[in-house]
Amino acid sequence: MADDIIGILQRGPPLELDGKPLEAFFDALVNSKTEGVNDRLLLLERVLVMMSRMEKKTPLLQKVQDTVIQLLYGDLPHPAATHLGSQYAYRMVDGSTNNVNLPSLGRAGTAYARSVQSTNPIPFSCLPDPGLISKKSKATPHPSGISSLLFAFANLIVHSLSKTDPKDRTIDNTSSYLDLSPLYGDSEEEQMRVRQVDGRGLLKTDTFSDRRLLLMPPSTPALMVLLSRNHNYIATKILQINERRSYKDPVTLAADPKSLKKQDDDIFNKARFVNCGHFMNIILSDWLGAILGITKNGSDWTLDPLESIRDAGHSSAKRGEGM
């Protein structure tokens, strides 16, 4: 008994008597499943010190140790969600390498995924003529004041996700991501047709890749032209700001085609990345809000799928593993 008391006195109390450990534990309790634990409060370090001061070979110490090991393991995705290196910096034009462990997931030219079983399949020959349906439809004002631009924008969303192969209706010739493929194309060849490649990362003026949009009402290609101009605006700002002073005046690179192409690729892909972010933000805030009637009521709420999510075991929610 005397040895046990001496051991406790030598090890010290499991927790310091000031409020910092309590603050760290409270932060973990409140934020562990949302924004994450504040590492500056040194929760892990305090827990390890507490473990070192607990009586050894006890069920409580074993339980705490198991929890800490599981937390450390589950704090990072397994396998890694992405890798370092220029080849992983941006998603490929065909949608591949969005997941480095499943590089073909969502790639253009792969089969559609079936998430529900077909119960009443309808042959394509039995479907009504779309032109006949549109002629019978009558335009009536929407009670919430929604205009036809909502449906013009819906065309951009649909064409970003679906491009059925005319020879095989099970194949989707575009990627499974909202990556503005109607603007940028689904292959390197299609993308190069709309790029200037002059060291500034620009698209050709008021152009887009997907010719299907030309068969849509004029408002649909007009919206795509706006996104095309937005790309060029973003690319121009990236070159002007030149944050790390890594870009050179394209005129000085005219004698070095390789360096010029490298700079153009970098600016182009950064602008494409930001432009796709704008596109998704419009979908989740303005477009979705209009459908649900949220904007009509003056609410600024928006769905945020990029928020960090953790379960009870502090493991991060999976990302990029399915469509």
Backbone bond lengths (Angstrom), bond angles and torsions (degrees), N, CA, C in turn:
res aa  C-N    CA-C-N  psi(-1)  N-CA   C-N-CA  omega(-1)  CA-C   N-CA-C  phi
1 M - - - 1.454 - - 1.526 111.03 -
2 A 1.338 115.00 -43.12 1.465 119.08 179.97 1.516 110.56 -62.37
3 D 1.348 116.46 -40.09 1.461 119.82 179.36 1.528 111.04 -64.45
4 D 1.331 116.93 -37.60 1.461 120.41 178.95 1.523 111.00 -64.32
5 I 1.333 116.22 -42.35 1.464 119.53 -179.83 1.525 110.41 -65.51
6 I 1.329 115.29 -43.00 1.469 119.16 178.96 1.527 110.16 -61.50
7 G 1.356 116.51 -40.27 1.462 120.21 179.87 1.509 112.15 -63.78
8 I 1.333 116.13 -39.85 1.461 119.73 178.18 1.518 111.30 -64.68
9 L 1.360 116.33 -42.00 1.463 120.12 179.62 1.525 111.31 -65.30
10 Q 1.343 116.94 -37.36 1.456 120.15 179.78 1.524 112.11 -69.57
11 R 1.332 114.53 -39.77 1.472 117.86 -179.30 1.520 111.97 -73.19
12 G 1.309 117.99 -28.37 1.446 121.90 -177.94 1.515 110.62 86.76
13 P 1.349 117.03 169.65 1.472 120.28 179.76 1.530 110.12 -65.93
14 P 1.345 117.35 147.49 1.472 120.06 -179.55 1.519 113.19 -56.91
15 L 1.328 117.48 -36.01 1.463 121.48 -179.72 1.514 110.05 -125.18
16 E 1.352 115.63 145.38 1.457 120.21 173.85 1.526 108.47 -67.76
17 L 1.307 115.54 154.74 1.456 120.04 -175.34 1.525 113.16 -84.77
18 D 1.356 117.88 -6.70 1.468 118.45 178.34 1.532 110.09 -78.59
19 G 1.316 117.40 178.29 1.454 121.28 -173.89 1.518 115.02 -85.42
20 K 1.322 118.53 -4.94 1.466 120.36 -175.36 1.523 112.97 -65.15
21 P 1.338 119.67 -44.45 1.474 118.31 176.68 1.523 112.55 -60.57
22 L 1.320 116.76 -40.38 1.458 119.69 178.69 1.528 111.11 -63.91
23 E 1.329 116.66 -38.38 1.466 120.28 177.57 1.520 110.94 -63.01
24 A 1.332 116.02 -40.80 1.466 120.27 -179.81 1.524 110.89 -66.06
25 F 1.343 116.35 -43.43 1.467 119.74 179.48 1.527 111.06 -66.70
26 F 1.319 117.78 -38.01 1.463 121.35 179.74 1.526 110.44 -67.00
27 D 1.335 116.13 -40.25 1.470 119.94 177.56 1.523 110.61 -61.15
28 A 1.327 117.33 -42.42 1.464 120.80 178.84 1.517 111.21 -65.00
29 L 1.322 116.65 -39.00 1.467 120.99 -179.53 1.519 111.21 -64.65
30 V 1.330 116.95 -38.04 1.466 121.42 -174.81 1.528 112.15 -85.65
31 N 1.341 117.47 -39.80 1.467 120.68 -168.09 1.523 115.58 -109.81
32 S 1.327 118.73 -2.38 1.465 119.83 -173.63 1.518 113.00 -62.97
33 K 1.341 117.94 -28.28 1.462 120.70 -177.82 1.524 112.74 -97.64
34 T 1.341 117.41 -2.02 1.467 119.55 -177.39 1.526 110.76 -119.86
35 E 1.313 116.91 -95.27 1.463 119.90 -175.36 1.520 113.17 -79.90
36 G 1.331 117.59 -12.42 1.458 120.41 178.22 1.525 111.88 101.96
37 V 1.319 114.70 165.44 1.464 121.19 -177.38 1.522 109.99 -76.86
38 N 1.328 116.97 140.08 1.456 122.64 176.63 1.526 108.89 -79.23
39 D 1.326 116.52 104.04 1.470 120.64 -176.34 1.523 112.72 -64.02
40 R 1.343 117.04 -21.80 1.461 119.56 -178.64 1.523 112.24 -69.57
41 L 1.325 116.87 -16.03 1.468 120.00 176.69 1.523 111.97 -84.71
42 L 1.332 116.37 -2.59 1.479 122.64 171.18 1.529 112.52 59.26
43 L 1.338 115.51 42.07 1.463 118.55 179.98 1.525 110.99 -61.04
44 L 1.337 117.68 -48.59 1.460 120.63 -176.95 1.521 110.89 -60.98
45 E 1.327 117.28 -43.20 1.457 120.59 -179.45 1.529 110.91 -62.92
46 R 1.326 115.03 -39.42 1.468 118.63 -179.63 1.526 111.15 -68.53
47 V 1.324 116.50 -36.72 1.460 119.77 178.65 1.525 110.19 -66.90
48 L 1.329 117.46 -41.10 1.465 120.48 179.13 1.527 111.25 -64.33
49 V 1.344 116.73 -40.04 1.466 120.21 176.73 1.531 109.90 -64.00
50 M 1.342 115.98 -41.94 1.463 120.33 178.12 1.525 110.98 -60.35
51 M 1.341 117.03 -40.76 1.461 121.03 179.49 1.514 111.03 -64.43
52 S 1.340 116.06 -38.04 1.466 119.22 -178.70 1.521 112.34 -67.15
53 R 1.344 116.51 -20.94 1.470 120.62 -177.52 1.522 112.55 -99.27
54 M 1.337 116.52 -3.64 1.461 119.44 179.25 1.520 110.50 -82.93
55 E 1.317 115.20 158.33 1.458 119.99 178.64 1.528 109.19 -66.64
56 K 1.320 115.29 132.52 1.455 120.62 -173.87 1.529 111.56 -75.03
57 K 1.366 113.54 154.31 1.463 122.86 176.15 1.525 111.64 58.46
58 T 1.318 115.46 42.99 1.464 120.49 175.18 1.532 108.61 -114.98
59 P 1.330 117.41 153.04 1.468 119.60 178.59 1.521 113.07 -58.39
60 L 1.341 117.48 -34.98 1.461 120.52 -179.83 1.517 111.36 -65.79
61 L 1.349 116.85 -45.23 1.457 120.21 179.01 1.530 110.43 -62.92
62 Q 1.319 117.02 -40.80 1.462 120.59 179.44 1.532 110.94 -63.10
63 K 1.321 116.69 -40.27 1.463 121.33 179.50 1.526 111.16 -64.81
64 V 1.325 116.32 -45.16 1.464 120.63 178.92 1.521 110.53 -63.19
65 Q 1.337 116.82 -42.80 1.464 120.73 -179.98 1.527 111.30 -62.96
66 D 1.325 117.28 -42.74 1.468 120.43 178.63 1.530 110.79 -61.83
67 T 1.323 116.48 -40.97 1.470 121.00 -179.77 1.518 111.14 -64.29
68 V 1.344 116.55 -42.95 1.467 120.79 -179.41 1.529 110.89 -64.21
69 I 1.327 117.44 -43.81 1.465 120.98 -179.84 1.522 111.04 -63.89
70 Q 1.335 116.87 -41.95 1.454 120.62 178.10 1.532 110.97 -64.66
71 L 1.328 116.46 -38.35 1.464 120.24 178.73 1.521 110.87 -64.84
72 L 1.330 116.67 -44.63 1.462 120.46 -179.72 1.528 110.79 -63.32
73 Y 1.318 117.04 -39.16 1.464 120.37 -179.18 1.535 110.95 -72.11
74 G 1.328 115.77 -42.87 1.456 119.09 -175.81 1.512 114.22 -79.57
75 D 1.341 117.65 -8.11 1.461 120.58 -177.87 1.522 112.04 -70.20
76 L 1.335 117.99 -21.75 1.457 122.32 -179.84 1.515 109.53 -119.31
77 P 1.331 117.60 145.40 1.473 120.12 179.81 1.521 111.11 -68.41
78 H 1.310 116.24 143.93 1.465 122.77 177.99 1.526 109.28 -130.41
79 P 1.329 117.78 118.99 1.466 127.93 -5.66 1.524 111.59 -70.93
80 A 1.316 116.46 176.70 1.461 120.81 -176.83 1.523 110.95 -59.06
81 A 1.348 115.87 143.29 1.464 120.63 -177.80 1.519 111.77 -72.38
82 T 1.324 117.01 -30.70 1.457 120.13 179.43 1.518 108.68 -154.57
83 H 1.317 115.96 171.92 1.457 121.68 -178.73 1.523 109.80 -126.33
84 L 1.322 115.71 162.25 1.458 120.78 173.86 1.519 109.89 -79.66
85 G 1.322 115.86 159.26 1.459 120.07 179.22 1.523 110.80 122.01
86 S 1.320 115.81 146.11 1.460 120.70 -177.12 1.519 112.62 -61.00
87 Q 1.340 117.08 -28.88 1.466 119.48 -178.69 1.516 112.32 -71.66
88 Y 1.348 117.27 -13.71 1.458 121.29 179.00 1.525 112.45 -109.41
89 A 1.325 117.00 1.43 1.467 120.26 -174.72 1.524 112.19 -67.84
90 Y 1.338 116.77 -34.06 1.456 120.32 -176.68 1.526 109.80 -135.34
91 R 1.341 115.39 148.61 1.454 119.99 174.74 1.524 109.12 -66.67
92 M 1.311 117.08 141.72 1.454 121.47 179.55 1.529 110.48 -65.55
93 V 1.314 116.41 159.86 1.456 121.05 -176.81 1.524 111.84 -61.47
94 D 1.335 118.13 -29.69 1.465 120.83 179.24 1.526 112.91 -88.74
95 G 1.340 117.77 7.22 1.456 122.01 177.99 1.514 114.58 88.93
96 S 1.314 118.55 -3.11 1.467 120.88 -178.58 1.523 111.08 -74.91
97 T 1.331 116.01 164.40 1.472 126.59 -179.28 1.524 113.25 62.78
98 N 1.333 118.30 16.18 1.460 118.44 171.14 1.526 109.07 -63.10
99 N 1.332 116.42 -34.37 1.460 123.02 171.42 1.520 106.53 -118.41
100 V 1.342 117.14 114.02 1.464 120.33 -174.54 1.520 112.09 -66.02
101 N 1.332 117.07 -22.72 1.458 120.01 179.96 1.528 112.09 -86.91
102 L 1.335 116.69 -21.38 1.465 123.05 174.54 1.519 107.45 -129.90
103 P 1.332 117.87 69.97 1.468 121.29 -169.84 1.517 114.83 -60.71
104 S 1.332 119.19 -25.66 1.462 120.34 -178.67 1.523 112.79 -89.96
105 L 1.333 117.75 -0.53 1.459 121.09 -178.70 1.523 110.08 -64.65
106 G 1.338 116.69 121.47 1.454 121.16 179.14 1.514 114.60 79.08
107 R 1.324 117.84 7.11 1.466 120.80 -177.31 1.526 110.83 -72.00
108 A 1.324 115.84 146.88 1.459 120.91 175.20 1.523 109.92 -62.56
109 G 1.338 116.07 141.23 1.455 120.46 179.57 1.504 114.24 91.96
110 T 1.325 117.58 4.37 1.468 121.28 176.77 1.521 109.75 -102.20
111 A 1.330 115.98 166.92 1.467 120.59 -174.67 1.520 111.54 -72.60
112 Y 1.316 115.05 149.54 1.459 120.52 172.09 1.528 109.17 -60.87
113 A 1.320 116.61 147.96 1.461 121.11 175.62 1.524 108.92 -93.15
114 R 1.323 116.05 142.04 1.467 120.90 176.16 1.519 107.98 -106.02
115 S 1.327 115.99 117.70 1.460 120.90 -178.95 1.526 112.45 -99.88
116 V 1.334 117.34 -18.12 1.467 121.49 176.68 1.525 108.74 -133.22
117 Q 1.321 115.92 153.61 1.457 120.48 -179.82 1.523 110.46 -79.86
118 S 1.322 115.45 138.05 1.457 120.50 178.70 1.526 109.42 -75.25
119 T 1.339 116.57 124.52 1.464 121.08 -178.72 1.528 112.65 -103.52
120 N 1.325 116.70 -36.01 1.467 121.01 -179.97 1.531 109.52 -131.14
121 P 1.315 117.21 73.39 1.469 119.48 -178.04 1.525 111.43 -63.36
122 I 1.333 115.73 136.22 1.464 121.75 179.59 1.519 108.37 -113.02
123 P 1.310 119.01 121.40 1.473 120.95 177.40 1.532 110.20 -61.23
124 F 1.323 115.86 146.87 1.463 119.89 -179.83 1.526 111.48 -60.73
125 S 1.333 117.02 -29.41 1.459 120.51 -179.72 1.524 112.56 -67.77
126 C 1.334 116.75 -18.14 1.462 120.82 -178.50 1.532 112.68 -94.93
127 L 1.310 117.64 -5.45 1.463 120.08 179.99 1.527 110.20 -74.05
128 P 1.329 117.90 145.56 1.466 120.32 -179.49 1.521 112.08 -71.35
129 D 1.303 115.72 159.59 1.456 122.17 178.77 1.530 108.91 -71.68
130 P 1.344 119.10 120.24 1.469 120.52 -178.94 1.524 112.61 -58.18
131 G 1.343 116.19 -37.24 1.457 118.88 -179.84 1.515 112.12 -63.41
132 L 1.324 116.78 -37.13 1.461 121.36 179.75 1.528 110.44 -66.89
133 I 1.333 116.44 -39.12 1.470 120.57 179.53 1.522 110.20 -65.35
134 S 1.333 116.66 -43.46 1.462 119.85 -177.48 1.524 111.37 -65.73
135 K 1.338 117.75 -32.82 1.459 120.40 179.85 1.517 111.16 -70.75
136 K 1.334 117.01 -31.35 1.456 120.60 -178.92 1.523 112.41 -81.91
137 S 1.325 116.49 -16.18 1.457 119.82 -178.80 1.525 110.48 -74.38
138 K 1.327 115.64 142.59 1.459 121.61 178.37 1.524 109.12 -116.08
139 A 1.330 115.39 135.65 1.461 120.89 -179.58 1.519 109.66 -78.96
140 T 1.317 116.45 126.07 1.463 122.59 176.65 1.524 108.99 -131.79
141 P 1.316 117.73 141.59 1.471 120.42 179.96 1.528 111.39 -59.13
142 H 1.321 115.69 138.13 1.463 120.46 178.27 1.519 109.84 -78.99
143 P 1.335 118.83 137.10 1.467 120.64 -177.69 1.526 113.88 -60.80
144 S 1.339 117.43 -24.53 1.465 120.56 179.28 1.521 112.62 -95.76
145 G 1.319 116.65 3.55 1.462 120.14 178.45 1.514 114.39 80.13
146 I 1.339 118.15 16.80 1.458 121.58 179.50 1.530 109.66 -71.59
147 S 1.312 116.68 133.39 1.461 120.85 -179.04 1.529 110.39 -97.06
148 S 1.322 114.68 176.69 1.464 119.94 179.77 1.524 112.45 -67.82
149 L 1.342 118.12 -13.70 1.465 120.55 177.69 1.521 111.16 -62.79
150 L 1.347 117.43 -26.96 1.461 120.49 176.41 1.527 109.96 -59.05
151 F 1.324 116.36 -41.99 1.461 120.59 -177.72 1.529 110.83 -80.26
152 A 1.326 116.79 -28.55 1.467 119.93 174.42 1.526 109.85 -64.37
153 F 1.339 115.41 -40.61 1.463 118.89 177.61 1.515 110.79 -70.01
154 A 1.352 116.59 -33.82 1.468 119.84 176.30 1.525 110.42 -60.54
155 N 1.336 117.45 -33.39 1.470 121.00 176.47 1.529 110.80 -60.27
156 L 1.332 116.66 -39.38 1.469 119.84 178.80 1.526 110.64 -64.73
157 I 1.335 116.49 -40.31 1.467 120.38 179.66 1.521 110.40 -64.75
158 V 1.328 116.62 -48.11 1.465 121.04 -178.54 1.523 110.98 -61.60
159 H 1.329 116.73 -43.67 1.466 119.77 -177.91 1.530 112.36 -73.58
160 S 1.345 116.60 -17.62 1.468 119.72 174.82 1.523 111.44 -76.89
161 L 1.327 116.77 -23.62 1.465 120.95 -174.43 1.517 113.91 -108.94
162 S 1.310 117.78 -17.75 1.467 120.06 -172.35 1.525 111.31 -137.91
163 K 1.321 115.05 128.70 1.462 122.30 176.04 1.535 106.47 -152.78
164 T 1.315 115.10 77.86 1.458 121.06 -172.84 1.517 112.04 -63.92
165 D 1.324 115.52 132.10 1.459 121.04 177.74 1.536 109.08 -65.78
166 P 1.321 119.02 125.00 1.468 120.56 -178.05 1.524 113.73 -64.42
167 K 1.332 117.50 -21.71 1.463 120.91 179.92 1.527 112.53 -92.46
168 D 1.332 116.84 -19.28 1.465 121.22 -179.82 1.515 108.15 -147.88
169 R 1.330 116.82 104.24 1.456 121.09 -174.06 1.530 113.19 -72.03
170 T 1.306 118.22 -2.89 1.463 120.38 176.39 1.531 111.81 -89.20
171 I 1.332 116.89 -8.00 1.460 121.67 -175.79 1.528 110.26 -103.11
172 D 1.325 115.33 134.65 1.461 122.41 175.66 1.524 108.32 -103.71
173 N 1.323 116.80 115.54 1.466 120.89 -175.66 1.525 113.48 -85.26
174 T 1.313 116.75 6.28 1.463 119.68 172.31 1.521 108.48 -122.27
175 S 1.316 117.73 170.61 1.457 120.90 -178.19 1.526 110.38 -75.82
176 S 1.310 115.81 168.20 1.465 121.65 -179.44 1.517 111.99 -95.02
177 Y 1.328 117.17 21.00 1.452 121.35 -175.89 1.525 110.81 -121.11
178 L 1.323 116.04 156.24 1.457 121.58 175.81 1.529 108.43 -82.30
179 D 1.326 115.34 68.58 1.457 121.78 -173.52 1.531 112.78 -110.29
180 L 1.335 116.60 21.34 1.460 121.73 178.57 1.527 111.61 54.13
181 S 1.323 116.25 42.27 1.462 119.66 178.27 1.530 112.89 -61.75
182 P 1.350 120.90 -29.69 1.470 118.37 174.80 1.526 112.73 -62.75
183 L 1.323 116.76 -24.66 1.462 121.10 177.34 1.517 111.58 -86.98
184 Y 1.344 116.73 -46.04 1.457 120.97 -171.20 1.531 114.33 -97.60
185 G 1.332 118.16 -13.29 1.456 119.96 -179.50 1.513 112.67 94.67
186 D 1.331 115.09 169.00 1.461 122.39 -178.01 1.519 113.04 -111.38
187 S 1.306 117.13 1.69 1.464 121.31 179.13 1.523 108.54 -149.59
188 E 1.320 114.70 165.29 1.459 119.70 178.87 1.522 110.88 -60.52
189 E 1.323 116.22 -38.96 1.464 120.49 -179.90 1.527 111.38 -63.45
190 E 1.339 117.05 -45.38 1.458 120.43 179.46 1.524 110.93 -65.01
191 Q 1.322 116.62 -39.45 1.451 120.11 -178.23 1.529 111.55 -65.91
192 M 1.326 116.71 -40.49 1.458 119.50 -178.21 1.529 112.24 -66.08
193 R 1.333 117.10 -22.53 1.464 119.79 179.08 1.525 112.11 -68.34
194 V 1.340 117.14 -26.61 1.458 119.91 -176.25 1.529 112.79 -106.31
195 R 1.326 118.18 1.75 1.459 121.61 -179.91 1.518 111.82 -98.26
196 Q 1.352 115.45 149.89 1.463 119.51 176.74 1.527 111.92 -85.99
197 V 1.336 116.57 -35.49 1.474 123.26 179.66 1.532 110.31 53.38
198 D 1.328 115.50 58.71 1.462 120.86 179.13 1.524 111.93 -122.00
199 G 1.345 115.86 18.26 1.454 119.91 179.07 1.510 114.16 90.67
200 R 1.352 117.19 -2.28 1.465 120.44 -178.65 1.525 112.97 -109.43
201 G 1.321 117.76 -4.87 1.459 121.49 177.51 1.514 114.56 73.21
202 L 1.323 117.41 24.95 1.459 121.54 -173.35 1.525 113.08 -92.33
203 L 1.339 114.13 155.99 1.452 121.61 166.08 1.522 108.91 -89.07
204 K 1.314 116.34 157.68 1.455 119.46 172.44 1.524 109.00 -63.15
205 T 1.313 116.43 148.00 1.462 121.54 -171.03 1.526 112.56 -58.50
206 D 1.323 114.88 125.86 1.474 123.64 173.59 1.526 112.82 50.78
207 T 1.312 115.97 46.54 1.462 119.68 179.79 1.523 110.28 -126.24
208 F 1.326 115.62 161.48 1.463 121.98 175.49 1.519 107.81 -149.97
209 S 1.326 116.53 165.88 1.461 120.89 -169.89 1.526 114.01 -85.86
210 D 1.322 117.58 -41.81 1.465 121.65 -169.07 1.527 111.23 -81.59
211 R 1.332 116.34 111.50 1.460 120.68 -179.11 1.521 112.60 -72.18
212 R 1.315 118.22 -15.83 1.465 120.65 178.63 1.524 111.31 -59.71
213 L 1.338 117.02 -28.79 1.460 120.16 -178.98 1.521 112.00 -65.09
214 L 1.331 117.20 -22.81 1.470 120.49 179.22 1.521 111.49 -69.30
215 L 1.333 117.18 -17.06 1.461 121.63 177.73 1.529 111.63 -90.51
216 M 1.330 116.61 -4.62 1.460 121.46 179.99 1.530 110.12 -88.10
217 P 1.335 117.95 167.42 1.473 120.37 173.02 1.528 110.55 -54.96
218 P 1.324 118.75 150.00 1.474 121.40 -174.07 1.523 114.26 -54.92
219 S 1.332 117.75 -27.00 1.465 119.46 -178.69 1.524 112.29 -64.94
220 T 1.345 117.29 -29.66 1.466 120.23 -179.14 1.529 111.87 -67.83
221 P 1.351 119.89 -54.72 1.469 118.00 176.51 1.524 112.85 -64.39
222 A 1.339 117.69 -26.82 1.465 119.72 178.16 1.528 110.52 -64.54
223 L 1.340 116.30 -41.54 1.461 119.72 177.00 1.529 111.23 -64.77
224 M 1.337 116.69 -37.28 1.455 119.71 178.62 1.528 111.32 -67.00
225 V 1.335 116.94 -35.35 1.467 120.49 175.78 1.530 110.07 -62.96
226 L 1.336 117.28 -37.58 1.463 120.24 176.92 1.529 110.95 -61.16
227 L 1.333 116.44 -42.20 1.463 120.12 178.43 1.524 111.10 -69.09
228 S 1.326 116.91 -31.49 1.465 120.89 175.51 1.530 109.85 -65.54
229 R 1.317 116.15 -43.48 1.466 119.79 178.05 1.524 110.84 -67.06
230 N 1.327 116.01 -35.07 1.465 119.62 178.33 1.526 110.61 -63.37
231 H 1.339 116.91 -39.24 1.473 120.00 176.31 1.521 110.10 -58.55
232 N 1.317 117.39 -48.12 1.461 120.54 -177.44 1.524 111.54 -65.68
233 Y 1.321 116.79 -34.13 1.470 119.98 176.12 1.526 110.21 -64.45
234 I 1.331 116.31 -45.57 1.476 120.81 -179.62 1.525 110.31 -63.29
235 A 1.337 116.71 -46.38 1.467 120.54 -179.76 1.525 111.11 -60.50
236 T 1.326 116.61 -40.82 1.471 120.55 179.12 1.520 110.97 -62.93
237 K 1.336 116.77 -41.50 1.461 120.35 179.53 1.529 111.49 -67.89
238 I 1.325 116.98 -38.15 1.468 120.16 178.52 1.522 110.47 -60.69
239 L 1.330 116.71 -42.80 1.463 120.52 179.55 1.526 110.98 -69.92
240 Q 1.334 117.65 -39.24 1.463 120.63 -179.62 1.522 111.74 -66.08
241 I 1.339 116.32 -44.63 1.467 119.93 -179.28 1.524 110.93 -69.22
242 N 1.353 116.29 -43.02 1.467 121.84 175.52 1.529 110.15 45.54
243 E 1.323 115.48 59.43 1.464 122.83 -167.56 1.521 113.74 -52.86
244 R 1.312 117.81 -44.83 1.469 120.48 -177.79 1.524 112.67 -100.74
245 R 1.311 115.65 12.75 1.475 121.50 -179.36 1.532 111.45 53.65
246 S 1.331 115.21 36.41 1.462 119.90 -178.54 1.522 112.46 -96.90
247 Y 1.345 116.99 -11.58 1.459 120.46 -179.32 1.526 110.46 -99.30
248 K 1.316 115.21 146.70 1.462 121.58 179.11 1.517 109.70 -114.94
249 D 1.311 115.05 162.69 1.463 120.10 175.84 1.527 108.03 -60.56
250 P 1.344 118.31 122.39 1.470 120.03 -178.31 1.518 113.89 -53.56
251 V 1.324 117.40 -27.79 1.467 120.09 179.44 1.522 110.67 -62.90
252 T 1.331 116.51 -37.04 1.467 120.10 -179.07 1.522 112.22 -74.63
253 L 1.342 117.13 -13.35 1.462 120.82 -179.58 1.525 112.52 -97.75
254 A 1.315 116.96 3.54 1.464 120.26 -175.95 1.526 111.80 -60.25
255 A 1.340 116.85 -30.99 1.461 120.18 -179.07 1.527 112.59 -85.34
256 D 1.321 116.95 -2.11 1.465 121.47 -179.23 1.527 108.88 -128.45
257 P 1.330 118.02 80.32 1.472 121.51 -175.69 1.522 114.02 -56.69
258 K 1.331 116.77 -34.28 1.460 119.65 -178.48 1.526 111.16 -65.74
259 S 1.329 116.77 -46.27 1.465 120.89 179.21 1.522 110.81 -67.63
260 L 1.319 116.60 -37.48 1.455 120.49 178.55 1.525 110.84 -62.86
261 K 1.340 116.66 -43.96 1.463 120.76 179.06 1.529 110.85 -65.45
262 K 1.322 117.01 -39.26 1.469 121.16 179.68 1.529 110.41 -63.30
263 Q 1.329 116.95 -44.77 1.462 120.09 178.85 1.520 110.79 -65.61
264 D 1.322 117.05 -41.29 1.460 120.86 179.93 1.527 110.54 -62.96
265 D 1.329 116.69 -42.76 1.466 120.35 179.34 1.518 111.26 -61.25
266 D 1.329 116.64 -42.17 1.458 120.46 -176.78 1.525 110.80 -66.67
267 I 1.329 117.01 -47.29 1.466 120.43 179.93 1.523 110.05 -66.03
268 F 1.322 116.56 -42.52 1.464 120.90 -178.52 1.526 110.77 -60.26
269 N 1.328 117.75 -47.09 1.461 120.88 -176.75 1.523 111.97 -70.22
270 K 1.328 117.45 -33.03 1.462 119.03 175.45 1.528 110.35 -67.03
271 A 1.327 116.51 -43.68 1.462 120.25 178.60 1.522 110.63 -65.14
272 R 1.315 117.16 -38.88 1.462 121.45 176.98 1.521 110.68 -62.32
273 F 1.316 116.22 -42.45 1.464 121.66 178.95 1.534 111.01 -60.35
274 V 1.323 116.65 -46.93 1.467 121.30 -179.58 1.520 110.69 -67.62
275 N 1.330 116.83 -40.94 1.463 121.14 -179.33 1.527 111.00 -63.18
276 C 1.327 116.82 -40.77 1.471 120.43 176.51 1.521 110.49 -64.51
277 G 1.332 116.85 -33.75 1.461 120.18 175.75 1.521 111.27 -64.01
278 H 1.340 116.14 -41.32 1.465 120.03 175.47 1.521 110.40 -60.88
279 F 1.319 115.99 -43.97 1.469 122.09 -178.79 1.533 110.48 -59.03
280 M 1.328 116.61 -48.00 1.466 120.43 -179.63 1.518 111.54 -67.80
281 N 1.331 117.00 -34.11 1.457 119.87 179.06 1.528 110.75 -67.48
282 I 1.325 116.85 -37.99 1.469 120.79 176.22 1.525 109.95 -62.38
283 I 1.332 116.01 -42.01 1.471 120.07 -179.53 1.524 110.94 -62.93
284 L 1.334 117.02 -47.80 1.462 121.25 -172.81 1.516 113.33 -78.14
285 S 1.327 117.91 -24.36 1.462 119.51 -178.34 1.524 111.54 -103.75
286 D 1.323 117.61 -64.39 1.465 120.56 -174.06 1.524 113.08 -75.96
287 W 1.337 116.11 -51.48 1.469 119.20 -173.92 1.528 111.27 -68.40
288 L 1.329 116.69 -50.40 1.460 120.36 178.96 1.521 111.21 -64.39
289 G 1.333 116.39 -37.74 1.464 120.24 178.32 1.514 112.43 -63.72
290 A 1.356 116.09 -35.88 1.467 119.58 178.37 1.522 110.79 -68.21
291 I 1.334 117.24 -40.87 1.461 120.91 -179.90 1.530 110.88 -63.76
292 L 1.329 116.56 -41.88 1.462 120.72 -176.95 1.530 113.09 -83.99
293 G 1.342 116.95 -5.40 1.458 120.22 -178.79 1.507 113.81 76.00
294 I 1.350 117.19 17.11 1.464 120.98 -177.29 1.518 111.05 -72.48
295 T 1.333 116.23 -45.83 1.468 120.03 -178.11 1.521 111.56 -64.69
296 K 1.339 116.43 -31.21 1.464 120.44 178.46 1.519 111.10 -60.14
297 N 1.334 116.33 -35.55 1.464 121.57 -178.32 1.521 112.95 -87.37
298 G 1.328 117.05 3.51 1.457 120.23 175.90 1.517 114.81 83.31
299 S 1.330 118.56 10.80 1.462 120.86 -179.41 1.527 109.98 -81.90
300 D 1.339 116.42 142.48 1.464 121.16 177.28 1.533 111.34 -105.28
301 W 1.336 116.83 14.57 1.466 120.31 179.10 1.518 109.95 -64.55
302 T 1.335 115.47 143.92 1.460 120.67 176.90 1.519 109.49 -144.62
303 L 1.310 116.48 146.66 1.467 121.72 177.67 1.521 109.23 -75.49
304 D 1.333 117.20 132.21 1.464 121.68 -177.49 1.526 109.70 -120.19
305 P 1.345 117.90 88.67 1.464 120.38 -179.19 1.517 113.61 -73.58
306 L 1.334 117.55 -10.04 1.465 120.81 -178.94 1.523 112.27 -89.56
307 E 1.319 116.90 -0.77 1.459 120.58 179.91 1.534 110.66 -65.16
308 S 1.319 115.38 141.60 1.463 119.95 178.38 1.527 109.94 -70.21
309 I 1.336 116.38 127.42 1.462 122.03 -178.36 1.523 109.13 -122.17
310 R 1.316 115.97 132.21 1.465 120.65 178.34 1.523 109.31 -130.26
311 D 1.339 115.69 145.46 1.453 119.86 179.21 1.529 110.19 -88.88
312 A 1.338 116.11 -172.38 1.463 120.34 -177.15 1.525 111.97 -61.67
313 G 1.325 117.70 -26.81 1.460 121.29 178.93 1.501 113.58 -89.39
314 H 1.352 116.66 10.47 1.456 123.79 178.31 1.531 112.68 70.66
315 S 1.325 117.68 10.46 1.461 120.32 178.19 1.523 109.38 -78.30
316 S 1.336 116.18 140.96 1.457 120.50 -179.91 1.519 110.29 -73.46
317 A 1.332 115.03 144.50 1.462 119.81 176.54 1.522 108.94 -65.78
318 K 1.341 116.70 145.10 1.461 120.84 -177.80 1.520 110.67 -69.18
319 R 1.322 115.53 146.24 1.461 121.65 178.68 1.513 109.96 -134.41
320 G 1.310 116.06 147.80 1.459 121.17 173.93 1.513 113.97 64.75
321 E 1.332 118.00 28.72 1.459 120.48 -178.07 1.527 112.80 -115.28
322 G 1.314 116.88 8.70 1.454 120.14 178.76 1.499 110.82 -176.48
323 M 1.329 115.94 168.56 1.447 120.00 -178.73 1.518 108.93 -108.25
